[in-house]
Amino acid sequence: MGEDELTTQGTTIEVSDLYESVARQFANDGFVDDLNTALSELSTTFIQKGLRISVNSVAVEPVRIEVLVSTEAAGPAP
């Protein structure tokens, strides 16, 4: 491997030389926000377990999931 040799195990997928229309989409903040949201929601479990996803060099963060549990009979149960 050359200068870009990874120091940890894993797979890196880099997409370049996009069609002009696709490159314009990735330059659109609204599109990138929607893409990040979709990736976050679909991959949150994997991100929490160590998967790293970046779009335009910005990390996709996992969705915070909260589970409400109560010991009371009328409260939320697991």
C-alpha positions, 0 to 999 in steps of 0.5 A: 500500500502507498501513502494512504495505508490504513492503520486499522482494519476496515474497508474504505469506499471512496467514490470520485469522478461522479457524473456532473448531475450527481456531483451537484446533488452532493453539493446541495446541503439539503440533499446531504442532510437528507442522506445523512438522516437516512443513513443514520436512521438505517445504520444506527445499530451498526454505527453504535457498534463501530461502523463509521460512515462519512458523507463529504468528510462529515461523520454520520452520527447514530440516532439516539434511541431511548427506551422508557421502562417502568416498574409500575403496572400502568407504566411503559413495559419492555 
